[in-house]
Amino acid sequence: MYNKPMLSLSQCQAAIDAMIADFNKDPNRRTVDMAIVDDIGNLLAYARMDGCHRPTFALRKAYTSAVRRMDTVAFADQLKTQGRSLADFNDPQLIALQGGLAIETGDGRLLGGIGVGGLPSGKADEDIARAGLNALGKL
């Protein structure tokens, strides 16, 4: 029998709420969308802010962080240092843009990924995603 830790709906909702609160510290910027996926990239929670006219790369950032087990900025760096491209993976959902974070337990077990998209700076997307990750606390 397997005993696998998983994110609950209430944890995901708390993370989404924290990301919205973080965004609202400066609401005069372009709106974003936010996604949380499980350890194999299945969608657990998604929110698109009012005025976000189309989905951005939030889901792909969360997916990439989960299936690659690393933050998207680290994945982009890995591609560069290894001389590889996204095409080498033959997975159209992978993306190498900052704004996705891996969600892990305190002992390093992967729970999923969290991603934010829509702002001109991937760093700003990541900062909002980190607010969601911090809301999950010690897992």
C-alpha positions as CSV (number, residue, x, y, z in Angstrom):
1,M,0.0,0.0,0.0
2,Y,1.2,3.5,-0.8
3,N,1.0,6.4,1.5
4,K,1.3,9.4,-0.7
5,P,0.9,13.0,0.6
6,M,-1.4,15.2,-1.5
7,L,-2.6,18.8,-1.5
8,S,-6.1,19.3,-0.3
9,L,-8.7,21.6,-1.8
10,S,-8.6,23.8,1.3
11,Q,-4.8,24.1,1.0
12,C,-5.1,25.1,-2.7
13,Q,-7.8,27.6,-1.9
14,A,-5.7,29.2,0.8
15,A,-2.8,29.4,-1.7
16,I,-5.0,31.1,-4.3
17,D,-6.3,33.5,-1.7
18,A,-2.8,34.4,-0.7
19,M,-1.8,35.0,-4.3
20,I,-4.8,37.3,-4.8
21,A,-3.9,39.2,-1.7
22,D,-0.3,39.6,-2.8
23,F,-1.4,40.8,-6.2
24,N,-3.8,43.3,-4.6
25,K,-0.8,45.1,-2.9
26,D,-0.4,46.7,-6.3
27,P,-3.6,46.3,-8.2
28,N,-2.7,48.8,-10.9
29,R,-0.8,46.3,-12.9
30,R,-1.9,43.9,-15.6
31,T,-4.1,41.1,-14.2
32,V,-2.9,37.5,-13.8
33,D,-4.0,33.9,-13.6
34,M,-2.9,31.4,-11.1
35,A,-2.7,27.6,-11.2
36,I,-1.9,24.7,-8.8
37,V,-1.3,21.2,-10.1
38,D,-0.6,17.9,-8.4
39,D,2.7,16.0,-8.7
40,I,2.0,14.7,-12.2
41,G,0.6,18.0,-13.5
42,N,-3.2,17.5,-13.1
43,L,-5.0,20.7,-12.3
44,L,-6.1,21.1,-8.7
45,A,-7.0,24.8,-8.6
46,Y,-7.2,27.7,-11.0
47,A,-8.2,31.4,-10.8
48,R,-8.2,34.0,-13.5
49,M,-8.6,37.6,-12.2
50,D,-11.2,39.9,-13.5
51,G,-9.9,41.6,-16.6
52,C,-7.5,38.9,-17.5
53,H,-8.8,38.5,-21.1
54,R,-7.2,35.2,-21.8
55,P,-5.4,32.5,-19.9
56,T,-1.6,33.1,-19.7
57,F,1.1,30.6,-19.0
58,A,0.2,29.9,-15.3
59,L,-1.0,26.4,-15.9
60,R,2.1,25.5,-18.0
61,K,4.4,27.0,-15.4
62,A,2.8,25.0,-12.6
63,Y,2.9,21.8,-14.8
64,T,6.6,22.3,-15.6
65,S,7.5,22.8,-12.0
66,A,5.7,19.6,-11.0
67,V,6.9,17.3,-13.8
68,R,10.4,18.6,-13.8
69,R,10.5,18.8,-10.0
70,M,12.0,22.3,-10.0
71,D,11.2,26.0,-10.3
72,T,10.8,27.1,-13.9
73,V,13.7,29.5,-13.7
74,A,15.9,26.6,-12.7
75,F,14.6,24.6,-15.5
76,A,15.4,27.4,-18.0
77,D,18.9,27.6,-16.6
78,Q,19.3,23.8,-16.9
79,L,18.3,23.9,-20.5
80,K,20.9,26.6,-21.2
81,T,23.8,24.8,-19.4
82,Q,23.0,21.5,-21.0
83,G,22.6,23.0,-24.5
84,R,19.1,21.6,-24.8
85,S,15.7,23.0,-25.9
86,L,12.1,22.4,-25.0
87,A,11.7,20.4,-28.2
88,D,14.1,17.8,-26.8
89,F,11.4,16.8,-24.3
90,N,8.5,16.4,-26.8
91,D,6.1,17.7,-24.2
92,P,4.1,20.8,-25.5
93,Q,3.1,21.7,-21.9
94,L,6.6,22.4,-20.7
95,I,7.7,26.1,-20.6
96,A,10.9,27.8,-19.6
97,L,9.6,31.1,-18.3
98,Q,10.0,32.3,-14.7
99,G,6.8,32.1,-12.5
100,G,6.5,28.4,-11.6
101,L,7.5,26.9,-8.3
102,A,7.7,23.3,-7.2
103,I,5.6,22.4,-4.1
104,E,7.4,19.9,-1.8
105,T,7.0,18.5,1.7
106,G,9.6,19.4,4.3
107,D,11.4,16.0,3.6
108,G,11.5,16.7,-0.2
109,R,8.5,14.7,-1.5
110,L,6.9,16.4,-4.5
111,L,3.3,17.5,-4.0
112,G,2.9,19.6,-7.2
113,G,3.5,22.9,-8.8
114,I,2.2,26.4,-8.5
115,G,2.3,29.0,-11.3
116,V,1.4,32.6,-12.1
117,G,1.3,34.3,-15.5
118,G,0.4,37.6,-17.0
119,L,2.9,40.2,-15.7
120,P,5.6,41.5,-18.0
121,S,8.2,40.3,-15.5
122,G,8.6,36.6,-14.7
123,K,10.1,37.7,-11.4
124,A,6.8,39.5,-10.5
125,D,4.9,36.4,-11.5
126,E,7.2,34.3,-9.3
127,D,6.8,36.7,-6.3
128,I,3.0,36.2,-6.4
129,A,3.5,32.4,-6.8
130,R,5.8,32.4,-3.8
131,A,3.1,34.1,-1.7
132,G,0.9,31.1,-2.5
133,L,3.6,28.7,-1.7
134,N,4.3,30.4,1.6
135,A,0.6,30.1,2.5
136,L,0.9,26.4,2.2
137,G,3.4,26.6,5.1
138,K,5.3,23.5,6.3
139,L,4.0,20.5,4.5
